[in-house]
């Protein structure tokens, strides 16, 4: 997959794609449906996704609490797995934010990227102050010579599939409901960082990962599936993970600590993708280390049973 970050300097081989447009946070089943429509309209052209970095919400409200379901790297990885050929990950800055809907259609989609066809959701908004609608984009496409498909919004039962609904499910400790809308387990991807090695001393060595910049799921203990993506221990594992602030030890910066079942080795510096499968219990403070270890034993037994049934 080729990544293009500047619509003003595009090589000929990266022009002429059929592309899905949006933020694609989480790459949920609604996003996947839009991408499939773009694939169907490609007719031999490259399959593209046009998105923005940083997320426009981060640009306009940089002090808001982290809300993203995935990093830009994790999003790119997921899109590549879906067969996307061109990722147009444009820098969202003051110049781009100031473009009127008409200017965006002409300067970015038509003249800049030379897209032959674009697909958007029915609720798509674009241009300065988000004044442009999906219908406006279709009208601009007819004028400028690119095709436009407007995708119907996807629902599960009475609930609309959305990144907002997925965030709420994760905040409530309902990762299976989040997964139903995502089409995959909600994954936290990152590099294993050094910790205080307390888990090793307790008989449960953990791989520590930061969740900085990401939406924070409900704090507590989870049954997880783990992909080790880099390093000498590449592979898939089951495990139990604690999302929290480690109240037993007076810490207050949330992170993710993952214990891999039946694993022995050094994971420092490796990139992990940790999928949240089931919420086991809230984070809690114990009377002593023996009580903590006993509870960790129970957590792992329960997690093994859940994961064995997948």
Secondary structure, 3 states (H helix, E strand, C coil): CEEECCCCCCCHHHCCCEEEECCCCCCCHHHHHHHHHHHHHHCCCCEEEEEEECCHHHHHCCCCCCCECCCHHHHHHHHHHCCCCEEEEEECCHHHHCCCHHHHHHHHHHHHCCCCEEEEECCCEECHHHCEEHHHHHHHHHHHCCEEEEECCCEECCEECCHHHHHHHHHCCCHHHHHHHHCCCEEEEEECECCCCHHHHCCCCCEEEECCCECCCCCEEEEEEEEECCCCCCEEEEEEEEEECCHHHCCCCCEEEEEECCCCCCCCCCEEEEEEEEEEEECCCCCCHHHHHHHHHHHHHHHHHHHHCC
